[in-house]
Amino acid sequence: MQVNIIAQTKMKELPIQFGDVFLVSNTKKTIVDNYDEHLKIELINFIEEWGYDAPPGVENRNYYSDVQYTLRVQVKDVEKIYSFYSSDIKHKNKFSFNFKNYKIFILSDEYTNSSASIKIKINRID
């Protein structure tokens, strides 16, 4: 058993390539690599906003819940912060934004009270 654990600790994670689908979580930074190019992406904040769309006493009021995510994206010395909601991901079939020479697709999200993750794909724009 000890040999197996040592072998697992020596294994390196394969780099994420542009065009691959991968998961970004609040517990680790992610680097997308392709030869000399690399892009860092990090989920730096997430918060659930919830409530009702009308004051108490209104008979047909509806409960809502939406999670706001904040991503930090960095290429070399250029950094940009992006904020969006889980409702943006669900309502727009292909939610995306551009950063430098890259198109970042937000495919899906998963949220609990203590953690969050976002499924992402990044393509290079030539």
FIGU-374018 format. One record per residue: z, y, x of N, C-alpha, C in turn; residue in one letter. Coordinates in nm, 2 decimals, always signed. Layout:
REM residues N
R      nup   nnorth    neast     caup   canorth   caeast      cup   cnorth    ceast   resn
R        Z        Y        X        Z         Y        X        Z        Y        X      a
...
//
This chain:
REM residues 126
R      nup   nnorth    neast     caup   canorth   caeast      cup   cnorth    ceast   resn
R    +0.00    -0.12    +0.08    +0.00     +0.00    +0.00    +0.00    +0.13    +0.09      m
R    +0.07    +0.12    +0.19    +0.08     +0.24    +0.28    -0.06    +0.28    +0.34      q
R    -0.13    +0.18    +0.38    -0.27     +0.20    +0.43    -0.36    +0.27    +0.33      v
R    -0.35    +0.23    +0.21    -0.43     +0.29    +0.10    -0.40    +0.44    +0.08      n
R    -0.27    +0.47    +0.09    -0.23     +0.61    +0.08    -0.28    +0.69    +0.19      i
R    -0.27    +0.64    +0.31    -0.32     +0.71    +0.43    -0.47    +0.73    +0.42      i
R    -0.54    +0.63    +0.37    -0.69     +0.65    +0.36    -0.72    +0.75    +0.25      a
R    -0.65    +0.76    +0.15    -0.67     +0.86    +0.04    -0.65    +1.00    +0.09      q
R    -0.55    +1.02    +0.18    -0.52     +1.16    +0.23    -0.62    +1.20    +0.33      t
R    -0.69    +1.11    +0.39    -0.79     +1.15    +0.49    -0.93    +1.17    +0.43      k
R    -0.94    +1.13    +0.30    -1.07     +1.15    +0.24    -1.08    +1.30    +0.20      m
R    -1.20    +1.36    +0.22    -1.23     +1.50    +0.19    -1.30    +1.50    +0.06      k
R    -1.27    +1.61    -0.02    -1.34     +1.63    -0.14    -1.48    +1.68    -0.11      e
R    -1.58    +1.62    -0.18    -1.72     +1.66    -0.16    -1.74    +1.80    -0.21      l
R    -1.81    +1.89    -0.14    -1.83     +2.02    -0.18    -1.91    +2.03    -0.31      p
R    -1.89    +2.13    -0.39    -1.96     +2.15    -0.51    -2.09    +2.23    -0.48      i
R    -2.20    +2.18    -0.53    -2.33     +2.24    -0.50    -2.37    +2.33    -0.62      q
R    -2.45    +2.43    -0.59    -2.51     +2.51    -0.70    -2.59    +2.42    -0.79      f
R    -2.57    +2.44    -0.92    -2.63     +2.36    -1.02    -2.55    +2.25    -1.07      g
R    -2.44    +2.21    -1.00    -2.35     +2.11    -1.05    -2.25    +2.17    -1.15      d
R    -2.21    +2.09    -1.25    -2.10     +2.12    -1.34    -1.97    +2.09    -1.28      v
R    -1.88    +2.18    -1.28    -1.75     +2.16    -1.22    -1.64    +2.23    -1.31      f
R    -1.51    +2.20    -1.27    -1.40     +2.25    -1.35    -1.32    +2.34    -1.26      l
R    -1.29    +2.46    -1.31    -1.20     +2.56    -1.25    -1.07    +2.56    -1.33      v
R    -0.96    +2.55    -1.26    -0.83     +2.55    -1.33    -0.74    +2.66    -1.27      s
R    -0.63    +2.68    -1.34    -0.54     +2.78    -1.29    -0.46    +2.73    -1.17      n
R    -0.48    +2.61    -1.13    -0.40     +2.55    -1.02    -0.47    +2.55    -0.88      t
R    -0.60    +2.58    -0.88    -0.66     +2.58    -0.75    -0.79    +2.67    -0.75      k
R    -0.82    +2.72    -0.63    -0.95     +2.80    -0.61    -1.06    +2.70    -0.59      k
R    -1.18    +2.74    -0.63    -1.30     +2.65    -0.62    -1.40    +2.73    -0.53      t
R    -1.46    +2.65    -0.44    -1.57     +2.71    -0.36    -1.70    +2.63    -0.39      i
R    -1.80    +2.70    -0.42    -1.93     +2.64    -0.44    -2.01    +2.67    -0.32      v
R    -2.07    +2.56    -0.26    -2.13     +2.57    -0.13    -2.27    +2.52    -0.13      d
R    -2.35    +2.58    -0.05    -2.49     +2.53    -0.03    -2.54    +2.59    +0.11      n
R    -2.53    +2.51    +0.21    -2.56     +2.55    +0.34    -2.48    +2.67    +0.39      y
R    -2.54    +2.79    +0.41    -2.47     +2.91    +0.46    -2.41    +2.99    +0.35      d
R    -2.45    +2.96    +0.22    -2.40     +3.04    +0.11    -2.27    +2.97    +0.05      e
R    -2.18    +3.06    +0.02    -2.06     +3.00    -0.06    -2.01    +3.11    -0.15      h
R    -1.96    +3.07    -0.26    -1.91     +3.15    -0.36    -1.77    +3.10    -0.40      l
R    -1.67    +3.19    -0.40    -1.54     +3.15    -0.44    -1.52    +3.19    -0.59      k
R    -1.46    +3.11    -0.67    -1.43     +3.14    -0.80    -1.29    +3.09    -0.84      i
R    -1.21    +3.18    -0.90    -1.07     +3.15    -0.93    -1.03    +3.19    -1.07      e
R    -0.96    +3.11    -1.14    -0.91     +3.15    -1.27    -0.77    +3.22    -1.24      l
R    -0.77    +3.35    -1.25    -0.65     +3.42    -1.21    -0.55    +3.45    -1.33      i
R    -0.60    +3.45    -1.45    -0.51     +3.48    -1.56    -0.57    +3.42    -1.69      n
R    -0.48    +3.38    -1.78    -0.52     +3.33    -1.91    -0.40    +3.36    -2.00      f
R    -0.43    +3.41    -2.12    -0.33     +3.44    -2.22    -0.38    +3.42    -2.36      i
R    -0.30    +3.36    -2.44    -0.33     +3.33    -2.58    -0.29    +3.45    -2.67      e
R    -0.39    +3.50    -2.75    -0.36     +3.60    -2.84    -0.37    +3.53    -2.98      e
R    -0.27    +3.56    -3.06    -0.27     +3.49    -3.19    -0.20    +3.58    -3.30      w
R    -0.22    +3.55    -3.42    -0.16     +3.63    -3.53    -0.24    +3.61    -3.66      g
R    -0.22    +3.71    -3.75    -0.29     +3.71    -3.88    -0.38    +3.83    -3.89      y
R    -0.49    +3.81    -3.97    -0.58     +3.92    -3.98    -0.54    +4.02    -4.09      d
R    -0.43    +4.00    -4.15    -0.38     +4.09    -4.26    -0.23    +4.09    -4.25      a
R    -0.16    +4.20    -4.31    -0.02     +4.20    -4.31    +0.04    +4.10    -4.41      p
R    +0.17    +4.07    -4.39    +0.24     +3.97    -4.48    +0.22    +4.02    -4.63      p
R    +0.22    +3.93    -4.71    +0.20     +3.96    -4.85    +0.06    +3.96    -4.90      g
R    -0.04    +3.97    -4.81    -0.18     +3.96    -4.85    -0.21    +3.81    -4.87      v
R    -0.25    +3.78    -4.99    -0.27     +3.64    -5.03    -0.37    +3.56    -4.94      e
R    -0.48    +3.62    -4.91    -0.58     +3.54    -4.84    -0.59    +3.58    -4.69      n
R    -0.48    +3.60    -4.63    -0.48     +3.63    -4.48    -0.51    +3.50    -4.40      r
R    -0.57    +3.52    -4.29    -0.61     +3.40    -4.20    -0.54    +3.41    -4.07      n
R    -0.49    +3.30    -4.02    -0.44     +3.29    -3.89    -0.55    +3.28    -3.78      y
R    -0.53    +3.34    -3.67    -0.63     +3.33    -3.56    -0.56    +3.30    -3.43      y
R    -0.63    +3.24    -3.34    -0.59     +3.22    -3.20    -0.71    +3.22    -3.11      s
R    -0.69    +3.30    -3.00    -0.80     +3.31    -2.91    -0.74    +3.33    -2.77      d
R    -0.80    +3.27    -2.67    -0.75     +3.27    -2.53    -0.84    +3.36    -2.45      v
R    -0.78    +3.46    -2.38    -0.85     +3.55    -2.29    -0.84    +3.49    -2.15      q
R    -0.95    +3.47    -2.08    -0.96     +3.42    -1.95    -1.00    +3.53    -1.85      y
R    -0.95    +3.53    -1.73    -0.99     +3.63    -1.63    -1.03    +3.55    -1.50      t
R    -1.15    +3.56    -1.46    -1.20     +3.50    -1.34    -1.22    +3.60    -1.23      l
R    -1.19    +3.56    -1.11    -1.22     +3.64    -0.99    -1.34    +3.56    -0.92      r
R    -1.45    +3.63    -0.89    -1.56     +3.57    -0.83    -1.59    +3.65    -0.70      v
R    -1.61    +3.58    -0.59    -1.63     +3.65    -0.46    -1.74    +3.58    -0.38      q
R    -1.83    +3.67    -0.33    -1.93     +3.63    -0.23    -1.92    +3.72    -0.11      v
R    -1.89    +3.66    +0.00    -1.87     +3.74    +0.12    -1.76    +3.84    +0.09      k
R    -1.78    +3.97    +0.11    -1.68     +4.08    +0.09    -1.69    +4.14    -0.05      d
R    -1.78    +4.09    -0.13    -1.80     +4.15    -0.27    -1.72    +4.06    -0.37      v
R    -1.64    +4.13    -0.44    -1.55     +4.06    -0.54    -1.57    +4.13    -0.68      e
R    -1.56    +4.05    -0.78    -1.57     +4.11    -0.92    -1.48    +4.03    -1.01      k
R    -1.42    +4.10    -1.11    -1.33     +4.03    -1.20    -1.41    +4.03    -1.34      i
R    -1.41    +3.91    -1.40    -1.47     +3.90    -1.54    -1.36    +3.85    -1.63      y
R    -1.36    +3.91    -1.75    -1.27     +3.87    -1.86    -1.36    +3.83    -1.98      s
R    -1.32    +3.73    -2.05    -1.39     +3.68    -2.17    -1.29    +3.60    -2.25      f
R    -1.33    +3.57    -2.37    -1.24     +3.49    -2.47    -1.30    +3.36    -2.49      y
R    -1.21    +3.26    -2.53    -1.26     +3.13    -2.57    -1.36    +3.14    -2.69      s
R    -1.34    +3.24    -2.78    -1.43     +3.25    -2.89    -1.57    +3.29    -2.84      s
R    -1.58    +3.36    -2.73    -1.71     +3.39    -2.67    -1.79    +3.26    -2.63      d
R    -1.71    +3.17    -2.57    -1.77     +3.04    -2.53    -1.81    +2.96    -2.65      i
R    -1.73    +2.96    -2.76    -1.76     +2.88    -2.87    -1.88    +2.94    -2.96      k
R    -1.88    +3.07    -2.97    -1.98     +3.13    -3.06    -2.11    +3.16    -3.00      h
R    -2.12    +3.17    -2.87    -2.24     +3.19    -2.80    -2.28    +3.05    -2.73      k
R    -2.40    +3.00    -2.77    -2.44     +2.87    -2.72    -2.44    +2.86    -2.57      n
R    -2.49    +2.96    -2.50    -2.49     +2.96    -2.35    -2.43    +3.09    -2.31      k
R    -2.30    +3.10    -2.30    -2.23     +3.22    -2.25    -2.24    +3.22    -2.10      f
R    -2.29    +3.33    -2.05    -2.31     +3.35    -1.90    -2.31    +3.49    -1.86      s
R    -2.29    +3.51    -1.73    -2.30     +3.64    -1.67    -2.36    +3.63    -1.53      f
R    -2.42    +3.74    -1.48    -2.48     +3.74    -1.35    -2.38    +3.81    -1.25      n
R    -2.38    +3.76    -1.13    -2.31     +3.82    -1.02    -2.40    +3.80    -0.89      f
R    -2.44    +3.92    -0.84    -2.53     +3.92    -0.72    -2.65    +3.83    -0.75      k
R    -2.67    +3.72    -0.67    -2.79     +3.64    -0.69    -2.76    +3.51    -0.77      n
R    -2.65    +3.51    -0.85    -2.61     +3.39    -0.92    -2.59    +3.42    -1.07      y
R    -2.62    +3.31    -1.14    -2.60     +3.31    -1.29    -2.49    +3.21    -1.31      k
R    -2.38    +3.26    -1.37    -2.26     +3.18    -1.39    -2.25    +3.14    -1.54      i
R    -2.26    +3.01    -1.57    -2.26     +2.96    -1.71    -2.11    +2.91    -1.74      f
R    -2.05    +2.96    -1.85    -1.93     +2.91    -1.89    -1.96    +2.81    -2.00      i
R    -1.93    +2.69    -1.98    -1.97     +2.58    -2.07    -1.87    +2.54    -2.18      l
R    -1.74    +2.54    -2.13    -1.63     +2.50    -2.23    -1.50    +2.54    -2.16      s
R    -1.40    +2.53    -2.24    -1.26     +2.56    -2.19    -1.16    +2.47    -2.25      d
R    -1.05    +2.46    -2.19    -0.93     +2.38    -2.24    -0.81    +2.46    -2.21      e
R    -0.72    +2.48    -2.31    -0.60     +2.56    -2.29    -0.48    +2.48    -2.35      y
R    -0.37    +2.49    -2.27    -0.24     +2.45    -2.32    -0.14    +2.57    -2.29      t
R    -0.02    +2.56    -2.33    +0.07     +2.67    -2.30    +0.10    +2.69    -2.15      n
R    +0.08    +2.59    -2.07    +0.11     +2.60    -1.93    -0.01    +2.59    -1.83      s
R    -0.13    +2.55    -1.89    -0.24     +2.54    -1.80    -0.37    +2.57    -1.87      s
R    -0.47    +2.59    -1.79    -0.60     +2.62    -1.85    -0.71    +2.58    -1.75      a
R    -0.82    +2.54    -1.81    -0.94     +2.50    -1.72    -1.07    +2.54    -1.79      s
R    -1.17    +2.57    -1.71    -1.30     +2.61    -1.76    -1.40    +2.53    -1.69      i
R    -1.50    +2.48    -1.77    -1.61     +2.40    -1.72    -1.72    +2.50    -1.69      k
R    -1.77    +2.50    -1.57    -1.87     +2.60    -1.52    -1.99    +2.54    -1.45      i
R    -2.10    +2.61    -1.45    -2.22     +2.57    -1.38    -2.27    +2.70    -1.32      k
R    -2.31    +2.70    -1.19    -2.36     +2.82    -1.12    -2.50    +2.79    -1.07      i
R    -2.59    +2.87    -1.11    -2.73     +2.86    -1.05    -2.76    +2.98    -0.97      n
R    -2.84    +2.96    -0.87    -2.88     +3.07    -0.78    -3.01    +3.13    -0.85      r
R    -3.01    +3.26    -0.85    -3.13     +3.33    -0.91    -3.21    +3.38    -0.79      i
R    -3.33    +3.34    -0.78    -3.42     +3.38    -0.67    -3.52    +3.49    -0.71      d
//
